[in-house]
Amino acid sequence: MEKQFLMKKILILLFVFVCFAVKAQLPEDSVIMTVAGKQISLAEFEFIAKKNNEVDFSNEKALEEYIELFKNFKLKVAEAESLDIDKLGVFVNELSGYEAQLRMSYLFDNKGEEEVVRVLYDRAKEYIELSQIVIPISLPQYLTKDTVEPYKQAMQVYERIKKGEDFDRVGKEVYEEYLNCRNSKDANKACFQAIYENIPCFRILQKSKVFEEKAYSMKTGEVSLPVRSAEGYHLIKIKDRKKYPELRRAFYIGLAFENDSITRTKEEVQKIAKEVYQKALAGEDFSLLAQKYSSDKSNSDGMLPPVKPGELTKPLEEIVYSLSTPGEVSKPYMTEHGCHIFKLAEIIPNPSFEDEKESLRTTIRRDDRNFDLFRAFDERLKKEYNYTFYPEAYTELEKLAENYFPSSNEFFDKAVDMKQTLAVINGIDFPQAEFAYYMNRFPYSTKPYAGDFMKEVYDLFVRDIVTTLEKENMEVKHPEIPYLIQEYRDGMLLFEISNLKVWSHPVEEQAALEKKWIKELNEKYPVKINRKLLEKLKNK
């Protein structure tokens, strides 16, 4: 049974696509030129000319000049081939890398990806102050039955809040109850695990996708129903939503009441702070003042890293963000720890979408959001290859996943005999058992919940099938690919041979060497130009 599945996978689900291009003899009426015994098709000739906007075919003089340039180009390539430059390991590896990169570029939907990145970029313009209560699910992998008790506990907490109890007070209470229970001497006592957390500045990419999407969809003051993530069930309360400000870089002087072995009174600190403030206003170098007076020696010149919302205490953050002009100095501000003075160094504009998009795209590829990047491409291919999904067959697998984790041998042993059609793609039938085999062999998901795990692997299963079909049809859909590869290959050879024959010599000698070399190549290699085909080309 496994062997049958494996054979079908080898035929259909190929992860490494290899293209063997066979150079067949071209019909004579499609050959524009033969150089050193190699035929050059009219299609290649036209493609390169049009791609580079190098020639107007209706202009006889321009066309003849281009033919001469093209011929000499191919002669130089022939010379490089005669020296086996195209067989060098470095050359072969670079060309192979280019071809792989080129083919891969056709397996994305750039517009769809950019839309996904744009959503994240726009979301980052805002940050959220929120609190959360988490009822953890501590198992590394869990089934539906394992989520029942944590969900009930989360709903009990939710009902208390819904009836009017304060969210933060409830969160602190349930967390304290858990700590007391855990420290109890009663070993048989079941502890209701809970975590409470206040997050003054929540931004994108700080937590799971499901948490982030829920938080950013909520209104100020709203409390969510339990939201399940890999951590457990979250109750979220949105306290405030604010525009993410331009960052501030500032100098800082902190005057502590206690510094090393020195203890100062509030009055003494205030006096020193007033003196420092006046000197700063008078134009004295703030960095030197920081070196002399500041208790904080972590930065010798007093310069702080860019200040982001949530990094300083709220009063100090408000002081830094109240400074609007570089060079502006804040008045001394007293706290329980001492006195604080800031000088604004610069306001850092938030990055534009163009500056940020590649960084965001790279980050998305590394976590569970990568499916969002590929979704537009996947959906397009599913339509093109007539993807049909059979939900009843999938539901049957979901029921099996209620008792066995989908990557387990137990799941596979049960699913291997399930024959219902799960999907049809490009006329090929994929039964449940084949997906089970795929999931057993390629369990590429980090989702701890069985249902989420199976859904993610199923999406990968479909993606692998449609992507393989796309690779097989790539040159039919994109006939320019062989010409782009040929152009890149010939360009590499041209560079290497020109460097060897001409460019490695002094500049003043290169023109004469080039002329002599072209003459030698024309004498060494036969060239045949199809003039009849050229006439047709002129009249196109």
KAJO-V713791 format. One record per residue. N is the residue number from 1. PSI is psi in whole degrees, 0 to 359 (999 if undefined). D_FIRST is the distance of its C-alpha to the first C-alpha in whole Angstrom. Layout:
n=N psi=PSI d_first=D_FIRST
n=N psi=PSI d_first=D_FIRST
This chain:
n=1 psi=312 d_first=0
n=2 psi=323 d_first=4
n=3 psi=321 d_first=5
n=4 psi=316 d_first=5
n=5 psi=316 d_first=7
n=6 psi=318 d_first=9
n=7 psi=318 d_first=10
n=8 psi=323 d_first=11
n=9 psi=319 d_first=13
n=10 psi=322 d_first=15
n=11 psi=328 d_first=16
n=12 psi=316 d_first=17
n=13 psi=65 d_first=17
n=14 psi=122 d_first=19
n=15 psi=334 d_first=21
n=16 psi=114 d_first=24
n=17 psi=124 d_first=25
n=18 psi=128 d_first=27
n=19 psi=120 d_first=30
n=20 psi=109 d_first=31
n=21 psi=120 d_first=35
n=22 psi=124 d_first=36
n=23 psi=101 d_first=40
n=24 psi=160 d_first=41
n=25 psi=128 d_first=44
n=26 psi=148 d_first=46
n=27 psi=143 d_first=48
n=28 psi=327 d_first=52
n=29 psi=1 d_first=53
n=30 psi=4 d_first=50
n=31 psi=116 d_first=51
n=32 psi=333 d_first=54
n=33 psi=146 d_first=55
n=34 psi=122 d_first=54
n=35 psi=122 d_first=55
n=36 psi=37 d_first=54
n=37 psi=358 d_first=52
n=38 psi=130 d_first=50
n=39 psi=140 d_first=50
n=40 psi=120 d_first=50
n=41 psi=154 d_first=49
n=42 psi=323 d_first=51
n=43 psi=317 d_first=48
n=44 psi=316 d_first=48
n=45 psi=313 d_first=52
n=46 psi=319 d_first=52
n=47 psi=311 d_first=49
n=48 psi=319 d_first=51
n=49 psi=314 d_first=55
n=50 psi=322 d_first=54
n=51 psi=319 d_first=52
n=52 psi=3 d_first=55
n=53 psi=43 d_first=57
n=54 psi=345 d_first=59
n=55 psi=145 d_first=61
n=56 psi=110 d_first=62
n=57 psi=336 d_first=61
n=58 psi=348 d_first=64
n=59 psi=107 d_first=66
n=60 psi=317 d_first=67
n=61 psi=315 d_first=69
n=62 psi=322 d_first=66
n=63 psi=317 d_first=63
n=64 psi=321 d_first=65
n=65 psi=320 d_first=65
n=66 psi=321 d_first=61
n=67 psi=319 d_first=60
n=68 psi=315 d_first=63
n=69 psi=316 d_first=61
n=70 psi=317 d_first=57
n=71 psi=313 d_first=58
n=72 psi=324 d_first=60
n=73 psi=312 d_first=56
n=74 psi=329 d_first=54
n=75 psi=319 d_first=57
n=76 psi=322 d_first=56
n=77 psi=317 d_first=52
n=78 psi=320 d_first=53
n=79 psi=318 d_first=55
n=80 psi=319 d_first=53
n=81 psi=324 d_first=50
n=82 psi=336 d_first=52
n=83 psi=6 d_first=52
n=84 psi=28 d_first=49
n=85 psi=327 d_first=49
n=86 psi=354 d_first=46
n=87 psi=356 d_first=44
n=88 psi=142 d_first=45
n=89 psi=317 d_first=42
n=90 psi=318 d_first=44
n=91 psi=311 d_first=44
n=92 psi=317 d_first=41
n=93 psi=319 d_first=39
n=94 psi=317 d_first=42
n=95 psi=318 d_first=41
n=96 psi=319 d_first=37
n=97 psi=319 d_first=38
n=98 psi=314 d_first=40
n=99 psi=317 d_first=37
n=100 psi=317 d_first=34
n=101 psi=319 d_first=37
n=102 psi=311 d_first=38
n=103 psi=321 d_first=34
n=104 psi=328 d_first=34
n=105 psi=340 d_first=37
n=106 psi=358 d_first=36
n=107 psi=30 d_first=33
n=108 psi=157 d_first=35
n=109 psi=94 d_first=37
n=110 psi=322 d_first=40
n=111 psi=316 d_first=42
n=112 psi=319 d_first=40
n=113 psi=318 d_first=40
n=114 psi=326 d_first=43
n=115 psi=320 d_first=44
n=116 psi=315 d_first=41
n=117 psi=322 d_first=44
n=118 psi=319 d_first=47
n=119 psi=315 d_first=46
n=120 psi=319 d_first=45
n=121 psi=315 d_first=49
n=122 psi=324 d_first=51
n=123 psi=326 d_first=49
n=124 psi=350 d_first=51
n=125 psi=353 d_first=54
n=126 psi=146 d_first=54
n=127 psi=159 d_first=54
n=128 psi=135 d_first=54
n=129 psi=124 d_first=56
n=130 psi=166 d_first=53
n=131 psi=153 d_first=53
n=132 psi=149 d_first=49
n=133 psi=125 d_first=48
n=134 psi=130 d_first=45
n=135 psi=101 d_first=43
n=136 psi=152 d_first=41
n=137 psi=108 d_first=37
n=138 psi=353 d_first=37
n=139 psi=142 d_first=33
n=140 psi=329 d_first=31
n=141 psi=137 d_first=28
n=142 psi=155 d_first=29
n=143 psi=176 d_first=28
n=144 psi=318 d_first=30
n=145 psi=332 d_first=32
n=146 psi=345 d_first=33
n=147 psi=350 d_first=35
n=148 psi=309 d_first=37
n=149 psi=313 d_first=39
n=150 psi=323 d_first=40
n=151 psi=318 d_first=40
n=152 psi=317 d_first=43
n=153 psi=318 d_first=45
n=154 psi=320 d_first=45
n=155 psi=326 d_first=46
n=156 psi=317 d_first=49
n=157 psi=318 d_first=50
n=158 psi=318 d_first=50
n=159 psi=323 d_first=52
n=160 psi=316 d_first=55
n=161 psi=319 d_first=55
n=162 psi=327 d_first=55
n=163 psi=357 d_first=58
n=164 psi=353 d_first=60
n=165 psi=149 d_first=59
n=166 psi=133 d_first=59
n=167 psi=310 d_first=56
n=168 psi=323 d_first=57
n=169 psi=318 d_first=59
n=170 psi=317 d_first=56
n=171 psi=315 d_first=54
n=172 psi=323 d_first=56
n=173 psi=311 d_first=56
n=174 psi=328 d_first=53
n=175 psi=317 d_first=52
n=176 psi=320 d_first=55
n=177 psi=320 d_first=54
n=178 psi=315 d_first=51
n=179 psi=318 d_first=53
n=180 psi=320 d_first=55
n=181 psi=316 d_first=52
n=182 psi=327 d_first=50
n=183 psi=1 d_first=54
n=184 psi=149 d_first=54
n=185 psi=351 d_first=55
n=186 psi=102 d_first=53
n=187 psi=338 d_first=50
n=188 psi=358 d_first=48
n=189 psi=126 d_first=49
n=190 psi=124 d_first=46
n=191 psi=132 d_first=47
n=192 psi=100 d_first=47
n=193 psi=136 d_first=46
n=194 psi=149 d_first=47
n=195 psi=136 d_first=48
n=196 psi=138 d_first=51
n=197 psi=133 d_first=51
n=198 psi=128 d_first=54
n=199 psi=103 d_first=53
n=200 psi=336 d_first=56
n=201 psi=88 d_first=55
n=202 psi=129 d_first=51
n=203 psi=176 d_first=50
n=204 psi=151 d_first=47
n=205 psi=14 d_first=44
n=206 psi=334 d_first=45
n=207 psi=187 d_first=42
n=208 psi=159 d_first=39
n=209 psi=316 d_first=39
n=210 psi=321 d_first=39
n=211 psi=312 d_first=42
n=212 psi=313 d_first=44
n=213 psi=323 d_first=43
n=214 psi=313 d_first=44
n=215 psi=316 d_first=47
n=216 psi=348 d_first=48
n=217 psi=352 d_first=48
n=218 psi=159 d_first=50
n=219 psi=159 d_first=54
n=220 psi=131 d_first=57
n=221 psi=347 d_first=57
n=222 psi=146 d_first=54
n=223 psi=132 d_first=52
n=224 psi=156 d_first=48
n=225 psi=167 d_first=46
n=226 psi=129 d_first=43
n=227 psi=122 d_first=41
n=228 psi=132 d_first=38
n=229 psi=187 d_first=37
n=230 psi=335 d_first=35
n=231 psi=326 d_first=38
n=232 psi=211 d_first=38
n=233 psi=130 d_first=41
n=234 psi=134 d_first=44
n=235 psi=127 d_first=47
n=236 psi=135 d_first=49
n=237 psi=126 d_first=52
n=238 psi=119 d_first=54
n=239 psi=322 d_first=57
n=240 psi=154 d_first=58
n=241 psi=129 d_first=57
n=242 psi=152 d_first=59
n=243 psi=134 d_first=59
n=244 psi=121 d_first=58
n=245 psi=167 d_first=61
n=246 psi=137 d_first=62
n=247 psi=154 d_first=61
n=248 psi=136 d_first=65
n=249 psi=127 d_first=65
n=250 psi=153 d_first=68
n=251 psi=154 d_first=71
n=252 psi=137 d_first=71
n=253 psi=121 d_first=74
n=254 psi=126 d_first=73
n=255 psi=101 d_first=76
n=256 psi=150 d_first=75
n=257 psi=323 d_first=78
n=258 psi=125 d_first=76
n=259 psi=113 d_first=75
n=260 psi=240 d_first=75
n=261 psi=3 d_first=78
n=262 psi=131 d_first=80
n=263 psi=130 d_first=81
n=264 psi=150 d_first=82
n=265 psi=167 d_first=83
n=266 psi=320 d_first=82
n=267 psi=320 d_first=86
n=268 psi=318 d_first=85
n=269 psi=318 d_first=82
n=270 psi=321 d_first=83
n=271 psi=313 d_first=86
n=272 psi=318 d_first=84
n=273 psi=319 d_first=82
n=274 psi=318 d_first=85
n=275 psi=315 d_first=86
n=276 psi=317 d_first=83
n=277 psi=316 d_first=82
n=278 psi=321 d_first=86
n=279 psi=321 d_first=85
n=280 psi=318 d_first=82
n=281 psi=329 d_first=84
n=282 psi=355 d_first=86
n=283 psi=7 d_first=84
n=284 psi=150 d_first=83
n=285 psi=117 d_first=80
n=286 psi=327 d_first=77
n=287 psi=318 d_first=75
n=288 psi=324 d_first=78
n=289 psi=320 d_first=79
n=290 psi=317 d_first=76
n=291 psi=324 d_first=76
n=292 psi=320 d_first=80
n=293 psi=331 d_first=79
n=294 psi=138 d_first=75
n=295 psi=338 d_first=74
n=296 psi=108 d_first=70
n=297 psi=13 d_first=70
n=298 psi=333 d_first=66
n=299 psi=116 d_first=67
n=300 psi=327 d_first=71
n=301 psi=3 d_first=72
n=302 psi=0 d_first=71
n=303 psi=125 d_first=68
n=304 psi=154 d_first=65
n=305 psi=163 d_first=62
n=306 psi=127 d_first=61
n=307 psi=121 d_first=62
n=308 psi=151 d_first=59
n=309 psi=136 d_first=59
n=310 psi=351 d_first=58
n=311 psi=327 d_first=59
n=312 psi=167 d_first=63
n=313 psi=155 d_first=64
n=314 psi=315 d_first=65
n=315 psi=318 d_first=69
n=316 psi=322 d_first=68
n=317 psi=318 d_first=66
n=318 psi=324 d_first=68
n=319 psi=312 d_first=71
n=320 psi=317 d_first=69
n=321 psi=352 d_first=68
n=322 psi=342 d_first=71
n=323 psi=124 d_first=72
n=324 psi=349 d_first=72
n=325 psi=125 d_first=74
n=326 psi=133 d_first=73
n=327 psi=344 d_first=76
n=328 psi=138 d_first=77
n=329 psi=135 d_first=77
n=330 psi=153 d_first=76
n=331 psi=151 d_first=79
n=332 psi=135 d_first=79
n=333 psi=126 d_first=76
n=334 psi=134 d_first=77
n=335 psi=183 d_first=74
n=336 psi=343 d_first=74
n=337 psi=338 d_first=73
n=338 psi=206 d_first=75
n=339 psi=145 d_first=76
n=340 psi=134 d_first=74
n=341 psi=136 d_first=75
n=342 psi=150 d_first=73
n=343 psi=124 d_first=74
n=344 psi=125 d_first=71
n=345 psi=313 d_first=70
n=346 psi=157 d_first=68
n=347 psi=125 d_first=66
n=348 psi=113 d_first=63
n=349 psi=146 d_first=62
n=350 psi=142 d_first=58
n=351 psi=147 d_first=56
n=352 psi=167 d_first=55
n=353 psi=319 d_first=52
n=354 psi=322 d_first=52
n=355 psi=330 d_first=53
n=356 psi=340 d_first=50
n=357 psi=322 d_first=47
n=358 psi=322 d_first=45
n=359 psi=316 d_first=46
n=360 psi=318 d_first=44
n=361 psi=316 d_first=41
n=362 psi=318 d_first=40
n=363 psi=316 d_first=41
n=364 psi=322 d_first=38
n=365 psi=340 d_first=36
n=366 psi=352 d_first=35
n=367 psi=193 d_first=35
n=368 psi=0 d_first=33
n=369 psi=351 d_first=35
n=370 psi=335 d_first=34
n=371 psi=328 d_first=32
n=372 psi=321 d_first=35
n=373 psi=318 d_first=36
n=374 psi=351 d_first=33
n=375 psi=314 d_first=33
n=376 psi=317 d_first=35
n=377 psi=314 d_first=33
n=378 psi=315 d_first=30
n=379 psi=322 d_first=32
n=380 psi=314 d_first=33
n=381 psi=324 d_first=30
n=382 psi=323 d_first=28
n=383 psi=315 d_first=31
n=384 psi=327 d_first=31
n=385 psi=21 d_first=27
n=386 psi=52 d_first=28
n=387 psi=129 d_first=26
n=388 psi=127 d_first=25
n=389 psi=141 d_first=24
n=390 psi=95 d_first=23
n=391 psi=329 d_first=25
n=392 psi=320 d_first=24
n=393 psi=322 d_first=20
n=394 psi=319 d_first=21
n=395 psi=323 d_first=23
n=396 psi=321 d_first=21
n=397 psi=323 d_first=19
n=398 psi=321 d_first=23
n=399 psi=323 d_first=23
n=400 psi=325 d_first=20
n=401 psi=350 d_first=22
n=402 psi=339 d_first=25
n=403 psi=338 d_first=24
n=404 psi=135 d_first=21
n=405 psi=137 d_first=22
n=406 psi=335 d_first=19
n=407 psi=0 d_first=18
n=408 psi=157 d_first=18
n=409 psi=329 d_first=15
n=410 psi=318 d_first=16
n=411 psi=312 d_first=16
n=412 psi=319 d_first=12
n=413 psi=327 d_first=11
n=414 psi=321 d_first=13
n=415 psi=342 d_first=12
n=416 psi=339 d_first=8
n=417 psi=8 d_first=10
n=418 psi=118 d_first=12
n=419 psi=359 d_first=12
n=420 psi=147 d_first=16
n=421 psi=124 d_first=17
n=422 psi=322 d_first=18
n=423 psi=152 d_first=20
n=424 psi=126 d_first=21
n=425 psi=122 d_first=22
n=426 psi=35 d_first=24
n=427 psi=1 d_first=22
n=428 psi=131 d_first=19
n=429 psi=130 d_first=17
n=430 psi=105 d_first=15
n=431 psi=169 d_first=13
n=432 psi=318 d_first=14
n=433 psi=326 d_first=10
n=434 psi=322 d_first=10
n=435 psi=321 d_first=14
n=436 psi=321 d_first=13
n=437 psi=315 d_first=10
n=438 psi=314 d_first=13
n=439 psi=325 d_first=16
n=440 psi=323 d_first=14
n=441 psi=328 d_first=14
n=442 psi=68 d_first=18
n=443 psi=62 d_first=20
n=444 psi=73 d_first=23
n=445 psi=144 d_first=25
n=446 psi=7 d_first=28
n=447 psi=129 d_first=28
n=448 psi=336 d_first=29
n=449 psi=133 d_first=29
n=450 psi=316 d_first=25
n=451 psi=318 d_first=26
n=452 psi=320 d_first=27
n=453 psi=310 d_first=25
n=454 psi=321 d_first=22
n=455 psi=318 d_first=24
n=456 psi=319 d_first=25
n=457 psi=325 d_first=21
n=458 psi=318 d_first=21
n=459 psi=321 d_first=24
n=460 psi=321 d_first=23
n=461 psi=310 d_first=19
n=462 psi=318 d_first=22
n=463 psi=318 d_first=24
n=464 psi=321 d_first=22
n=465 psi=308 d_first=21
n=466 psi=328 d_first=24
n=467 psi=320 d_first=26
n=468 psi=318 d_first=23
n=469 psi=321 d_first=25
n=470 psi=320 d_first=28
n=471 psi=319 d_first=28
n=472 psi=330 d_first=27
n=473 psi=8 d_first=30
n=474 psi=313 d_first=32
n=475 psi=342 d_first=35
n=476 psi=317 d_first=35
n=477 psi=333 d_first=36
n=478 psi=76 d_first=38
n=479 psi=349 d_first=40
n=480 psi=346 d_first=42
n=481 psi=309 d_first=39
n=482 psi=325 d_first=40
n=483 psi=323 d_first=44
n=484 psi=320 d_first=43
n=485 psi=317 d_first=41
n=486 psi=318 d_first=44
n=487 psi=318 d_first=47
n=488 psi=316 d_first=46
n=489 psi=310 d_first=45
n=490 psi=325 d_first=49
n=491 psi=320 d_first=50
n=492 psi=316 d_first=49
n=493 psi=319 d_first=50
n=494 psi=316 d_first=54
n=495 psi=312 d_first=54
n=496 psi=315 d_first=54
n=497 psi=323 d_first=56
n=498 psi=322 d_first=58
n=499 psi=321 d_first=59
n=500 psi=316 d_first=59
n=501 psi=328 d_first=62
n=502 psi=303 d_first=64
n=503 psi=339 d_first=63
n=504 psi=352 d_first=63
n=505 psi=164 d_first=67
n=506 psi=147 d_first=70
n=507 psi=320 d_first=70
n=508 psi=344 d_first=73
n=509 psi=347 d_first=72
n=510 psi=320 d_first=68
n=511 psi=315 d_first=70
n=512 psi=319 d_first=71
n=513 psi=319 d_first=68
n=514 psi=313 d_first=66
n=515 psi=314 d_first=69
n=516 psi=319 d_first=69
n=517 psi=315 d_first=65
n=518 psi=318 d_first=64
n=519 psi=315 d_first=67
n=520 psi=319 d_first=65
n=521 psi=319 d_first=62
n=522 psi=330 d_first=63
n=523 psi=329 d_first=65
n=524 psi=320 d_first=62
n=525 psi=133 d_first=59
n=526 psi=141 d_first=59
n=527 psi=131 d_first=59
n=528 psi=124 d_first=59
n=529 psi=131 d_first=59
n=530 psi=93 d_first=58
n=531 psi=328 d_first=62
n=532 psi=318 d_first=61
n=533 psi=327 d_first=58
n=534 psi=321 d_first=60
n=535 psi=318 d_first=62
n=536 psi=322 d_first=60
n=537 psi=321 d_first=59
n=538 psi=328 d_first=62
n=539 psi=4 d_first=62
n=540 psi=999 d_first=59
